[in-house]
């Protein structure tokens, strides 16, 4: 796995942990450091980011 893909995976893991902890403010701050890699992300990873953005915007419970 390339270094970039490892960075993406690590940041997505961190983002998921923040969402599960309902720490939406920190999750929102982390998004730009992940979205800059959108061109090399998988469709699944981009879908996950879109779901996170939607949950933050609508203040939805991530664990529900």
HELIX and SHEET records of a PDB file:
HELIX    1   1 UNK A    3  UNK A   20  1                                  18    
HELIX    2   2 UNK A   24  UNK A   35  1                                  12    
HELIX    3   3 UNK A   38  UNK A   40  5                                   3    
HELIX    4   4 UNK A   43  UNK A   58  1                                  16    
END                                                                             
